[in-house]
């Protein structure tokens, strides 16, 4: 009869046959099945930055839905949009900090996706629900749910397809932070538009601002549907932050950056929706036109070759 030897447990015959018994009594990290469990270690700085992203998302939802704040709906959405942008800053820093310190891990990647689901999925969906009173509530609710679900699909696909040797210089599908930023940028720009409706000295500017506010109440839900589709699409997008960190900047990118800075100086908050919409829709339009441009180029080449052939025959 085999006596108890470790933790008061009698070994089974299967454990003895596969060599899982006797175990080393000094090994505290060995499970009851004889398999060695990995000790989970946390990278402090990247983990704190990732959790900061999640805190911004939860705070954005709380501010957007709170009935205790003595703010107008536009002020609540403005602060909620700013918190989403704060989450974007944390999301940009945590991955860079993990790679720079050599502390990248599967745990950090999964935690990052969970926080992204809150900040870039649930929070923008709440903004869509609270942004417009012109659409029926059922339609606004359905659009918000579709947006959040597409974010979850986008994050899950990114986790499956991205390996450790990925260069992180591009994305397949619109990144969820960019999609969330597209929605949040309009909530940040609305107070500026509202100010122009009564504070600008030109009456035409006031009328244009009032028209733009009404138009945006229909535009933002439509944009939420479009960017939700772009997130799960196969269009490729550049990783702007990573390219600038790596120092890979073409003259075209520098020109765009200067144009963006000039737009912010001139238009202030109104430049944010333009910048995010340009990023979201430039790549799909360019990739959609590429086959047609190739066809036209081939036709022009064929036309030139035919003309040269005719000249040679005539000569």
Backbone bond lengths (Angstrom), bond angles and torsions (degrees), N, CA, C in turn:
res aa  C-N    CA-C-N  psi(-1)  N-CA   C-N-CA  omega(-1)  CA-C   N-CA-C  phi
1 X - - - 1.473 - - 1.526 108.95 -
2 X 1.304 117.08 135.25 1.460 122.42 -178.96 1.516 108.54 -88.25
3 X 1.319 116.10 126.73 1.457 120.92 -177.88 1.524 109.97 -85.45
4 X 1.363 114.87 164.31 1.454 120.78 176.30 1.519 108.85 -67.67
5 X 1.338 115.58 133.23 1.455 118.34 -176.56 1.515 112.89 -122.12
6 X 1.366 118.89 -30.52 1.456 119.66 -174.11 1.515 109.32 -144.75
7 X 1.325 115.99 125.93 1.454 123.45 177.68 1.513 111.36 59.65
8 X 1.347 118.29 22.89 1.460 120.90 177.56 1.504 113.30 68.79
9 X 1.357 118.88 24.06 1.460 121.26 -176.51 1.518 109.57 -113.88
10 X 1.325 116.50 133.19 1.461 121.76 177.10 1.517 109.01 -85.34
11 X 1.335 119.28 127.50 1.466 120.53 -177.47 1.523 110.81 -71.34
12 X 1.335 114.43 148.91 1.457 120.08 175.66 1.516 109.31 -89.55
13 X 1.339 116.36 164.71 1.453 120.85 -179.82 1.525 111.77 -64.89
14 X 1.358 116.22 -32.88 1.473 118.71 179.35 1.515 110.91 -66.77
15 X 1.351 117.29 -35.65 1.458 119.86 177.97 1.524 110.93 -66.50
16 X 1.308 116.26 -39.54 1.463 119.63 179.88 1.520 110.77 -66.91
17 X 1.341 117.53 -39.31 1.465 121.20 -177.21 1.521 111.80 -67.33
18 X 1.331 117.42 -40.79 1.462 118.98 -177.38 1.526 113.43 -88.44
19 X 1.363 116.82 7.89 1.454 119.89 174.14 1.509 114.51 79.45
20 X 1.330 118.19 15.53 1.452 121.17 -179.93 1.519 112.23 -85.53
21 X 1.318 117.26 1.56 1.463 122.16 179.68 1.532 109.07 -140.32
22 X 1.288 122.39 137.93 1.472 125.11 1.18 1.519 111.65 -80.51
23 X 1.301 116.61 153.73 1.457 122.13 177.94 1.519 109.50 -97.66
24 X 1.325 113.54 163.25 1.456 119.00 178.61 1.520 108.60 -75.80
25 X 1.342 119.98 117.51 1.473 120.40 -178.38 1.515 112.95 -62.45
26 X 1.342 117.93 -21.47 1.462 119.59 -179.12 1.519 112.76 -81.21
27 X 1.311 117.67 -7.52 1.469 121.67 -178.08 1.517 108.94 -86.94
28 X 1.291 117.90 98.62 1.463 121.84 -178.07 1.524 111.87 -79.20
29 X 1.306 116.78 -13.38 1.465 119.77 -175.10 1.521 111.38 -102.62
30 X 1.351 117.93 22.50 1.455 121.89 176.26 1.512 109.18 -100.43
31 X 1.323 116.95 128.19 1.456 121.07 -177.19 1.519 110.25 -79.88
32 X 1.336 115.69 175.52 1.457 121.01 -178.10 1.520 112.47 -67.69
33 X 1.320 117.99 -16.69 1.465 121.27 179.17 1.517 111.74 -91.24
34 X 1.323 117.22 0.66 1.452 119.66 179.61 1.502 114.31 86.92
35 X 1.342 119.07 -0.66 1.452 121.62 -179.58 1.522 109.70 -91.94
36 X 1.299 115.38 141.61 1.454 120.57 -177.13 1.518 109.94 -82.05
37 X 1.309 115.18 124.99 1.454 120.51 179.08 1.518 110.10 -90.52
38 X 1.353 115.68 142.18 1.450 120.02 179.26 1.522 110.15 -80.82
39 X 1.316 114.98 136.32 1.456 119.71 175.26 1.521 108.69 -78.09
40 X 1.347 116.89 127.41 1.453 121.91 -176.73 1.516 109.05 -85.29
41 X 1.315 116.22 120.48 1.457 121.85 176.30 1.520 109.12 -114.65
42 X 1.316 116.19 143.55 1.453 121.70 -176.68 1.522 110.06 -109.76
43 X 1.344 116.44 136.86 1.451 122.04 171.00 1.521 107.39 -83.21
44 X 1.314 116.93 114.02 1.460 120.43 -167.15 1.522 111.80 -63.58
45 X 1.344 118.00 -54.42 1.461 120.11 -174.97 1.523 112.64 -63.82
46 X 1.343 120.48 -52.08 1.471 118.82 178.19 1.527 113.03 -60.14
47 X 1.341 117.53 -36.51 1.462 119.74 -179.83 1.516 111.06 -66.83
48 X 1.334 117.60 -41.61 1.467 120.37 178.45 1.528 111.34 -63.99
49 X 1.335 116.40 -39.68 1.467 119.51 177.76 1.528 111.06 -65.26
50 X 1.321 116.96 -40.76 1.465 120.22 178.20 1.520 111.15 -64.21
51 X 1.318 116.79 -43.48 1.461 120.26 178.25 1.527 111.17 -65.99
52 X 1.333 116.86 -32.08 1.465 119.11 173.95 1.516 111.94 -61.05
53 X 1.332 116.53 -36.24 1.462 120.95 174.41 1.527 110.80 -60.39
54 X 1.342 116.45 -46.32 1.462 119.39 178.93 1.505 112.84 -64.84
55 X 1.333 117.60 -37.08 1.467 120.84 178.18 1.524 110.55 -63.39
56 X 1.328 117.02 -41.35 1.471 120.15 177.71 1.523 111.29 -61.57
57 X 1.330 117.06 -39.71 1.453 119.71 178.98 1.517 112.27 -65.53
58 X 1.339 117.32 -45.02 1.457 120.43 178.63 1.524 110.97 -64.35
59 X 1.332 116.77 -39.84 1.465 119.78 178.72 1.533 111.12 -65.80
60 X 1.327 117.17 -36.73 1.465 120.57 178.05 1.529 111.01 -62.44
61 X 1.321 116.69 -44.05 1.467 120.18 178.57 1.522 110.28 -64.74
62 X 1.331 116.52 -42.03 1.458 120.05 -178.44 1.524 111.36 -63.54
63 X 1.329 117.24 -43.18 1.463 120.54 -178.96 1.522 110.64 -67.88
64 X 1.334 117.42 -42.16 1.469 120.76 -176.79 1.518 112.46 -66.55
65 X 1.317 117.68 -29.72 1.469 120.85 -174.76 1.522 113.42 -105.74
66 X 1.327 118.68 -2.17 1.463 121.04 -174.94 1.526 110.89 -72.37
67 X 1.323 114.98 135.81 1.462 121.15 174.59 1.523 111.89 -102.45
68 X 1.330 117.31 1.56 1.457 121.91 -177.55 1.519 112.80 -94.50
69 X 1.319 117.51 -15.92 1.452 120.84 -178.98 1.522 110.46 -78.78
70 X 1.313 116.05 136.85 1.462 121.18 179.33 1.522 109.96 -87.91
71 X 1.333 115.27 55.82 1.452 122.24 -179.41 1.524 109.76 -123.08
72 X 1.331 115.04 159.11 1.454 119.55 171.53 1.525 109.31 -75.93
73 X 1.331 116.52 166.81 1.462 120.35 178.94 1.525 111.12 -62.15
74 X 1.347 117.38 -37.21 1.462 120.13 178.92 1.522 111.36 -65.57
75 X 1.330 117.59 -38.26 1.465 120.37 178.93 1.528 111.33 -68.06
76 X 1.317 117.00 -39.66 1.461 119.64 177.76 1.522 111.44 -63.54
77 X 1.340 116.34 -44.68 1.458 119.14 179.84 1.519 111.24 -68.02
78 X 1.332 117.33 -32.27 1.462 121.06 177.71 1.531 110.23 -62.54
79 X 1.319 116.63 -48.74 1.470 119.92 -179.96 1.528 110.31 -67.15
80 X 1.339 117.49 -39.10 1.470 119.87 178.37 1.520 110.96 -62.75
81 X 1.333 117.22 -39.15 1.462 120.08 176.36 1.516 112.29 -65.68
82 X 1.336 117.46 -39.68 1.461 120.19 176.84 1.525 111.18 -61.82
83 X 1.334 117.39 -37.59 1.462 120.36 179.31 1.529 111.37 -66.52
84 X 1.326 117.24 -34.76 1.464 119.43 174.91 1.519 110.34 -64.53
85 X 1.327 117.33 -39.27 1.460 119.86 175.87 1.522 110.86 -66.01
86 X 1.331 116.96 -34.71 1.459 118.98 173.62 1.520 111.58 -61.89
87 X 1.349 116.81 -40.19 1.454 120.35 175.15 1.513 112.10 -62.32
88 X 1.326 117.75 -35.29 1.458 120.73 177.15 1.524 111.35 -64.38
89 X 1.333 116.59 -37.67 1.470 119.46 178.01 1.528 110.22 -64.43
90 X 1.332 116.79 -46.51 1.467 120.04 178.44 1.532 110.85 -61.83
91 X 1.337 116.84 -40.00 1.464 120.55 -178.89 1.522 111.15 -66.07
92 X 1.335 116.94 -34.81 1.468 119.65 177.92 1.515 111.90 -72.24
93 X 1.332 117.27 -29.02 1.456 120.41 -175.56 1.522 113.08 -86.01
94 X 1.357 117.76 -32.91 1.464 117.96 -172.42 1.527 112.16 -67.97
95 X 1.332 116.88 -43.17 1.461 119.09 178.36 1.519 112.08 -64.91
96 X 1.340 116.44 -41.88 1.467 119.61 178.87 1.520 110.80 -64.73
97 X 1.345 116.57 -40.08 1.465 119.53 179.03 1.526 111.18 -65.15
98 X 1.340 116.73 -39.44 1.466 119.83 179.60 1.522 111.41 -65.07
99 X 1.332 117.89 -41.26 1.460 120.14 -179.09 1.532 111.63 -73.08
100 X 1.326 116.98 -37.62 1.463 119.86 -179.23 1.528 111.75 -68.47
101 X 1.327 117.49 -34.57 1.467 121.35 179.77 1.515 112.60 -92.41
102 X 1.337 117.98 -0.96 1.452 120.64 -179.38 1.509 113.71 67.22
103 X 1.338 117.12 32.19 1.458 121.46 -176.27 1.527 112.04 -115.61
104 X 1.327 117.07 27.04 1.462 119.98 176.88 1.526 109.46 -68.58
105 X 1.324 116.66 140.87 1.459 121.06 -179.02 1.513 109.30 -153.02
106 X 1.322 116.08 161.72 1.453 121.52 176.80 1.523 110.85 -65.03
107 X 1.329 116.44 -36.52 1.464 120.21 177.29 1.525 110.69 -60.27
108 X 1.343 116.97 -46.00 1.459 120.01 179.46 1.514 112.73 -63.02
109 X 1.339 116.93 -37.69 1.461 120.37 178.71 1.523 111.41 -65.00
110 X 1.339 117.12 -42.36 1.459 120.10 179.66 1.526 111.40 -68.67
111 X 1.331 116.84 -40.46 1.465 120.13 177.82 1.515 110.95 -64.04
112 X 1.317 116.76 -38.40 1.460 121.01 178.43 1.529 110.71 -62.26
113 X 1.322 117.21 -42.06 1.467 120.26 179.62 1.528 111.45 -65.78
114 X 1.316 116.85 -38.60 1.470 119.83 178.85 1.524 111.39 -64.57
115 X 1.320 116.38 -42.36 1.468 119.47 177.67 1.527 111.03 -68.55
116 X 1.342 117.34 -37.22 1.465 120.26 176.40 1.526 111.46 -62.08
117 X 1.327 116.38 -36.76 1.466 119.58 179.36 1.521 111.25 -61.73
118 X 1.330 116.57 -33.01 1.471 120.07 178.58 1.525 110.83 -76.80
119 X 1.341 115.82 -52.77 1.466 120.35 -171.43 1.520 112.54 -74.31
120 X 1.333 117.31 -39.13 1.455 120.89 -174.61 1.521 113.11 -106.19
121 X 1.332 117.83 -1.26 1.452 121.36 177.64 1.514 112.61 -115.52
122 X 1.329 116.37 -62.65 1.464 120.07 -176.80 1.523 112.42 -72.05
123 X 1.339 117.38 -44.48 1.466 120.13 -176.93 1.533 112.94 -62.55
124 X 1.360 120.27 -47.79 1.467 118.48 176.55 1.534 113.12 -62.99
125 X 1.335 117.32 -32.79 1.466 119.37 177.05 1.522 110.71 -61.87
126 X 1.337 116.96 -39.64 1.465 120.57 176.88 1.530 110.39 -65.02
127 X 1.329 117.12 -39.05 1.466 119.95 177.34 1.524 111.33 -61.41
128 X 1.321 116.83 -40.05 1.468 120.03 177.82 1.527 110.14 -62.86
129 X 1.318 117.62 -41.33 1.462 120.78 179.53 1.527 111.85 -63.41
130 X 1.348 116.58 -38.55 1.460 120.37 -174.29 1.524 113.02 -91.64
131 X 1.339 117.72 -8.87 1.468 119.15 -170.38 1.520 112.23 -74.96
132 X 1.308 117.77 -44.10 1.465 121.27 -170.56 1.516 110.94 -121.79
133 X 1.327 114.46 136.76 1.458 121.69 172.85 1.528 111.85 -104.98
134 X 1.339 116.49 -0.07 1.458 119.90 -177.36 1.524 112.03 -81.90
135 X 1.335 116.92 -30.40 1.460 120.14 179.46 1.518 110.38 -86.54
136 X 1.333 117.86 150.93 1.474 120.07 173.33 1.522 110.78 -59.15
137 X 1.325 115.77 146.07 1.461 120.10 -175.66 1.532 111.59 -62.26
138 X 1.317 117.07 -33.08 1.463 119.27 179.94 1.518 111.08 -64.17
139 X 1.333 116.70 -39.94 1.464 120.14 -180.00 1.524 110.32 -68.27
140 X 1.334 116.67 -45.84 1.461 119.82 178.95 1.529 110.84 -61.50
141 X 1.330 117.09 -40.55 1.466 120.49 179.19 1.528 110.64 -64.27
142 X 1.334 116.75 -43.20 1.463 120.53 -179.79 1.525 110.85 -64.04
143 X 1.334 117.97 -40.00 1.462 120.69 179.27 1.524 110.65 -64.45
144 X 1.325 116.54 -43.09 1.461 119.40 178.19 1.516 112.42 -62.32
145 X 1.332 117.14 -40.85 1.467 120.83 179.06 1.528 110.16 -65.43
146 X 1.328 117.76 -42.82 1.471 120.99 178.79 1.521 110.19 -61.09
147 X 1.321 116.46 -42.67 1.468 119.91 179.41 1.530 110.66 -61.18
148 X 1.332 116.88 -48.21 1.467 120.33 -178.64 1.522 111.59 -62.90
149 X 1.323 117.63 -40.57 1.466 120.46 179.58 1.523 111.42 -65.85
150 X 1.317 117.09 -38.89 1.468 119.71 178.01 1.527 111.06 -66.09
151 X 1.331 116.97 -33.62 1.464 119.47 175.30 1.528 110.18 -63.53
152 X 1.329 117.11 -43.20 1.461 120.10 178.84 1.527 111.15 -62.32
153 X 1.337 117.13 -42.67 1.461 120.37 178.07 1.527 110.41 -63.99
154 X 1.322 116.41 -41.76 1.464 121.08 179.51 1.527 111.35 -61.66
155 X 1.314 117.26 -44.15 1.463 120.95 -179.21 1.527 111.26 -67.93
156 X 1.336 116.31 -41.54 1.467 119.23 179.64 1.524 110.74 -64.52
157 X 1.317 117.76 -42.07 1.464 120.51 178.51 1.522 111.17 -65.40
158 X 1.310 117.18 -37.53 1.465 120.54 178.78 1.527 110.46 -64.38
159 X 1.324 117.12 -41.99 1.465 119.86 179.94 1.521 111.66 -64.87
160 X 1.330 117.14 -36.87 1.459 120.33 -177.35 1.523 111.06 -74.95
161 X 1.324 117.29 -39.69 1.464 120.58 -172.36 1.519 114.11 -88.20
162 X 1.321 118.60 -19.29 1.453 121.28 -175.71 1.519 110.06 -91.11
163 X 1.325 117.07 123.67 1.449 122.22 178.15 1.515 111.69 -101.30
164 X 1.328 115.32 176.84 1.450 120.34 -178.93 1.526 112.35 -67.80
165 X 1.344 117.40 -27.56 1.460 120.86 -178.94 1.522 112.66 -90.80
166 X 1.325 117.76 12.80 1.456 120.50 -179.75 1.528 109.87 -68.64
167 X 1.327 116.51 140.13 1.463 121.16 -177.54 1.519 113.25 -77.92
168 X 1.332 118.32 -15.18 1.471 123.81 178.22 1.530 111.24 58.48
169 X 1.324 117.13 35.03 1.457 120.74 178.73 1.521 112.68 -106.12
170 X 1.307 117.86 -2.98 1.450 120.77 179.26 1.508 111.32 -159.32
171 X 1.329 115.73 165.88 1.454 122.21 -179.17 1.525 109.30 -130.11
172 X 1.310 115.33 151.36 1.457 122.00 169.67 1.515 107.17 -102.54
173 X 1.300 117.06 107.96 1.448 121.91 -171.58 1.514 110.68 95.51
174 X 1.314 115.91 151.46 1.467 120.93 -179.73 1.525 110.01 -62.20
175 X 1.336 119.54 127.48 1.464 120.58 178.43 1.534 111.01 -61.84
176 X 1.315 115.61 143.41 1.467 119.86 -179.07 1.527 112.84 -61.45
177 X 1.350 121.46 -36.38 1.467 118.18 175.59 1.526 113.16 -61.63
178 X 1.336 117.18 -37.66 1.464 119.69 178.54 1.523 110.80 -67.66
179 X 1.345 117.47 -39.10 1.466 120.20 177.66 1.520 111.07 -64.51
180 X 1.340 116.61 -43.87 1.461 119.95 177.94 1.525 111.00 -65.77
181 X 1.345 116.69 -39.07 1.452 119.83 177.91 1.515 112.98 -63.95
182 X 1.335 116.96 -32.04 1.463 119.74 176.61 1.520 111.01 -62.19
183 X 1.327 116.96 -42.07 1.470 120.23 178.36 1.526 110.74 -71.31
184 X 1.336 116.38 -45.68 1.462 119.79 -176.47 1.528 112.03 -66.34
185 X 1.334 117.72 -29.85 1.467 119.63 -178.20 1.527 111.54 -62.98
186 X 1.326 117.11 -32.61 1.462 119.42 178.80 1.523 111.07 -71.34
187 X 1.318 118.09 -37.32 1.468 119.78 177.45 1.529 110.90 -66.40
188 X 1.335 117.12 -30.40 1.460 120.37 177.41 1.531 111.00 -74.98
189 X 1.332 117.07 -32.38 1.463 120.65 -177.67 1.521 113.21 -81.42
190 X 1.333 118.65 -20.69 1.462 120.49 -174.58 1.528 113.97 -62.02
191 X 1.339 121.11 -42.61 1.468 118.69 177.13 1.525 113.31 -59.40
192 X 1.332 116.94 -35.29 1.469 120.20 177.48 1.521 110.28 -65.31
193 X 1.325 116.88 -42.39 1.469 119.58 176.88 1.520 111.26 -63.65
194 X 1.317 115.77 -41.13 1.461 119.42 -179.37 1.530 110.93 -62.91
195 X 1.332 116.72 -35.22 1.466 120.58 177.33 1.523 111.10 -67.40
196 X 1.330 116.72 -38.32 1.466 119.86 -179.79 1.519 112.59 -67.35
197 X 1.318 117.77 -22.95 1.469 119.88 -177.87 1.530 112.73 -67.99
198 X 1.322 118.28 -19.42 1.470 119.14 -178.45 1.527 113.76 -136.32
199 X 1.342 117.51 -13.24 1.463 119.36 -174.59 1.524 113.28 -103.00
200 X 1.319 118.33 -12.07 1.463 119.39 -178.87 1.523 110.31 -81.31
201 X 1.342 114.93 147.46 1.464 119.29 -175.07 1.523 112.59 -77.67
202 X 1.330 118.22 -20.20 1.457 120.55 179.77 1.524 110.08 -96.17
203 X 1.321 115.08 131.13 1.462 119.55 -176.92 1.524 111.87 -68.62
204 X 1.314 116.71 -34.50 1.467 119.32 179.56 1.530 111.18 -64.83
205 X 1.327 116.83 -37.68 1.468 120.03 177.01 1.525 109.95 -64.07
206 X 1.328 116.91 -39.54 1.458 120.42 178.16 1.529 111.31 -63.26
207 X 1.328 116.49 -42.50 1.468 119.69 179.25 1.530 110.87 -67.26
208 X 1.326 116.98 -40.43 1.471 120.15 178.86 1.526 110.88 -64.56
209 X 1.331 117.53 -39.35 1.463 120.37 179.11 1.523 110.97 -66.32
210 X 1.339 117.11 -40.42 1.469 119.79 178.41 1.529 110.70 -64.88
211 X 1.342 116.28 -40.83 1.469 119.23 177.54 1.522 110.75 -64.93
212 X 1.344 117.20 -40.10 1.465 121.05 -179.27 1.531 110.93 -64.55
213 X 1.320 118.62 -37.06 1.462 121.10 178.45 1.527 111.35 -63.72
214 X 1.325 115.80 -43.86 1.467 119.01 178.02 1.522 111.29 -66.79
215 X 1.331 116.95 -39.87 1.457 120.70 179.82 1.527 111.17 -64.61
216 X 1.327 117.02 -38.28 1.468 120.53 -178.35 1.525 111.92 -65.70
217 X 1.321 118.03 -27.59 1.465 119.92 178.71 1.523 111.52 -66.35
218 X 1.339 117.41 -25.91 1.460 121.12 172.29 1.535 111.50 -91.19
219 X 1.342 116.17 -32.07 1.457 120.22 -174.50 1.523 112.67 -70.40
220 X 1.336 117.32 -42.28 1.468 120.00 -174.68 1.526 112.03 -61.48
221 X 1.347 120.83 -46.13 1.476 118.20 175.39 1.522 113.41 -60.63
222 X 1.348 117.12 -37.24 1.457 119.29 177.00 1.536 111.17 -65.35
223 X 1.321 116.34 -40.84 1.461 119.52 177.55 1.521 111.42 -64.28
224 X 1.338 116.39 -36.02 1.470 119.14 178.44 1.525 110.68 -60.57
225 X 1.316 117.45 -39.72 1.468 120.84 178.35 1.530 110.24 -67.76
226 X 1.334 117.05 -42.63 1.463 120.34 -177.48 1.523 111.44 -66.21
227 X 1.330 117.24 -46.77 1.468 118.53 -178.95 1.526 110.95 -70.41
228 X 1.343 117.58 -27.05 1.465 119.29 174.00 1.517 110.45 -63.35
229 X 1.329 116.88 -41.52 1.466 119.88 176.53 1.525 110.84 -65.91
230 X 1.336 117.35 -41.90 1.465 120.03 -178.60 1.522 111.74 -63.89
231 X 1.332 117.94 -30.09 1.460 119.59 178.70 1.522 112.32 -64.80
232 X 1.314 117.83 -36.96 1.466 121.10 -177.98 1.521 111.76 -96.42
233 X 1.337 117.39 5.58 1.458 121.17 179.37 1.523 110.03 -82.09
234 X 1.341 115.49 -179.89 1.461 122.14 179.07 1.523 112.25 -105.03
235 X 1.304 118.34 12.31 1.460 120.21 177.08 1.526 109.75 -68.48
236 X 1.315 116.33 143.01 1.459 121.39 -178.96 1.523 110.08 -96.07
237 X 1.343 115.09 140.17 1.458 122.33 -179.89 1.523 109.06 -128.31
238 X 1.321 117.78 143.64 1.476 119.73 177.93 1.525 111.04 -77.72
239 X 1.321 115.93 149.29 1.461 122.52 174.48 1.531 106.30 -89.72
240 X 1.332 116.64 93.34 1.458 121.15 -172.05 1.520 111.38 -63.67
241 X 1.332 117.01 -45.53 1.467 120.18 -176.81 1.518 110.99 -62.66
242 X 1.337 117.03 -45.40 1.456 120.84 -177.76 1.528 111.11 -65.82
243 X 1.320 117.43 -37.84 1.457 120.15 179.17 1.521 111.53 -65.59
244 X 1.330 117.09 -36.85 1.460 119.51 178.70 1.521 110.95 -73.74
245 X 1.332 117.53 -34.98 1.465 119.98 177.71 1.521 110.66 -65.84
246 X 1.344 116.37 -39.51 1.461 120.77 -179.48 1.524 113.19 -76.20
247 X 1.329 116.99 -5.89 1.454 119.80 178.35 1.508 114.35 80.59
248 X 1.340 118.10 11.42 1.463 121.28 -178.73 1.525 108.45 -92.79
249 X 1.323 116.22 89.69 1.452 121.05 -175.94 1.529 108.86 -126.17
250 X 1.321 114.71 118.02 1.462 120.00 177.30 1.531 108.90 -85.67
251 X 1.334 117.56 162.83 1.469 119.18 176.22 1.520 112.85 -58.02
252 X 1.329 116.66 -32.99 1.454 119.69 177.96 1.534 111.12 -63.94
253 X 1.335 117.03 -41.68 1.456 120.54 179.12 1.522 111.62 -67.29
254 X 1.332 116.32 -38.87 1.460 119.16 177.80 1.524 110.51 -64.46
255 X 1.328 116.78 -39.81 1.461 119.75 176.81 1.517 112.49 -63.07
256 X 1.327 117.17 -40.10 1.457 120.16 176.84 1.518 111.36 -64.52
257 X 1.331 116.04 -40.27 1.461 119.23 179.48 1.528 110.92 -63.27
258 X 1.324 117.02 -42.70 1.459 119.85 177.75 1.523 111.26 -64.53
259 X 1.325 116.42 -38.54 1.460 120.24 177.75 1.528 110.28 -64.01
260 X 1.340 117.01 -40.41 1.460 120.46 179.20 1.521 111.39 -65.60
261 X 1.350 116.70 -41.77 1.463 119.65 178.43 1.521 110.71 -63.69
262 X 1.338 116.53 -43.04 1.459 119.55 177.43 1.524 112.55 -62.44
263 X 1.348 116.54 -38.27 1.461 119.65 177.78 1.518 112.25 -64.64
264 X 1.330 117.10 -39.21 1.466 120.07 178.41 1.521 110.49 -66.33
265 X 1.338 117.17 -39.24 1.465 120.17 179.94 1.524 111.07 -65.02
266 X 1.329 116.68 -40.08 1.466 120.32 -175.98 1.528 111.78 -82.49
267 X 1.335 116.72 -47.03 1.461 120.85 -172.76 1.527 113.77 -98.19
268 X 1.315 117.48 -10.91 1.469 121.82 -179.24 1.531 110.11 60.18
269 X 1.333 117.32 -127.64 1.464 120.60 -176.25 1.518 113.09 -64.88
270 X 1.339 117.03 -24.21 1.465 120.24 -177.68 1.523 112.33 -67.77
271 X 1.328 117.57 -16.75 1.462 119.83 179.57 1.518 112.29 -75.86
272 X 1.329 118.56 -23.79 1.467 120.87 -176.35 1.531 112.61 -62.08
273 X 1.345 119.64 -49.04 1.477 117.18 178.21 1.516 113.23 -59.46
274 X 1.326 117.48 -37.59 1.461 120.10 179.21 1.521 110.88 -64.21
275 X 1.319 117.67 -44.23 1.456 121.24 -178.00 1.521 111.45 -63.85
276 X 1.332 117.42 -44.27 1.457 119.73 -178.19 1.523 111.62 -71.19
277 X 1.317 117.69 -36.45 1.465 119.77 177.63 1.526 110.88 -67.16
278 X 1.333 117.24 -37.31 1.463 120.28 177.19 1.523 110.18 -62.70
279 X 1.338 117.12 -43.93 1.460 119.78 179.70 1.528 111.08 -66.01
280 X 1.334 117.27 -39.52 1.464 120.35 -175.07 1.521 112.38 -70.89
281 X 1.337 117.80 -34.50 1.463 119.75 -170.42 1.522 114.18 -110.19
282 X 1.329 118.98 -10.18 1.468 119.62 -179.48 1.520 111.14 -67.36
283 X 1.315 117.30 -47.18 1.475 119.92 -178.26 1.525 112.62 -63.00
284 X 1.350 120.38 -46.36 1.471 118.73 177.45 1.521 113.49 -60.72
285 X 1.336 117.17 -41.57 1.468 119.70 179.85 1.518 110.69 -64.94
286 X 1.332 116.30 -41.89 1.464 120.00 -179.47 1.523 111.17 -65.91
287 X 1.338 117.18 -42.90 1.465 119.82 -179.27 1.526 111.54 -73.55
288 X 1.325 117.23 -27.88 1.457 119.82 176.88 1.527 111.32 -72.03
289 X 1.333 116.78 -32.52 1.468 120.71 -178.92 1.521 112.19 -82.07
290 X 1.327 117.91 -18.00 1.463 120.56 -173.39 1.531 113.10 -59.39
291 X 1.342 120.78 -44.97 1.476 118.67 178.22 1.515 113.13 -61.60
292 X 1.357 116.40 -37.76 1.462 118.94 179.78 1.524 110.74 -69.27
293 X 1.342 117.14 -37.88 1.458 119.80 177.37 1.520 111.01 -64.78
294 X 1.360 115.65 -38.71 1.462 118.50 177.27 1.513 111.88 -64.48
295 X 1.345 116.29 -38.21 1.462 120.10 179.03 1.532 110.43 -66.06
296 X 1.353 116.99 -44.11 1.465 119.77 178.72 1.520 111.07 -64.64
297 X 1.339 116.40 -38.26 1.460 119.01 178.98 1.525 110.96 -64.76
298 X 1.328 116.14 -39.92 1.465 119.30 177.93 1.520 111.01 -65.39
299 X 1.333 116.63 -39.24 1.465 119.75 178.98 1.529 110.66 -65.21
300 X 1.366 116.22 -41.49 1.466 118.24 178.66 1.520 110.88 -64.66
301 X 1.332 116.99 -40.45 1.461 120.08 178.66 1.520 110.99 -62.63
302 X 1.328 116.70 -41.97 1.460 120.88 179.16 1.521 110.87 -64.72
303 X 1.348 116.02 -38.69 1.464 119.85 179.18 1.523 110.88 -64.62
304 X 1.328 117.14 -42.82 1.461 121.03 178.76 1.522 110.56 -63.99
305 X 1.331 116.89 -42.29 1.462 120.08 179.45 1.524 110.87 -64.12
306 X 1.335 117.69 -40.42 1.469 120.56 178.25 1.526 110.69 -63.96
307 X 1.352 116.26 -40.52 1.465 119.02 179.12 1.523 110.98 -64.66
308 X 1.326 116.98 -41.44 1.462 119.62 177.82 1.522 111.75 -64.41
309 X 1.331 116.39 -38.67 1.463 119.95 178.62 1.523 110.90 -63.88
310 X 1.356 115.67 -42.05 1.464 119.20 179.55 1.519 111.04 -64.43
311 X 1.352 117.65 -39.27 1.448 120.23 178.38 1.533 111.89 -64.10
312 X 1.346 115.33 -41.25 1.467 118.92 179.44 1.510 111.04 -64.87
313 X 1.358 117.44 -39.23 1.445 119.56 178.91 1.515 111.87 -68.33
314 X 1.334 115.71 -36.66 1.474 119.37 179.26 1.532 110.85 -69.32
315 X 1.348 115.26 -35.50 1.475 118.70 178.31 1.511 112.22 -71.43
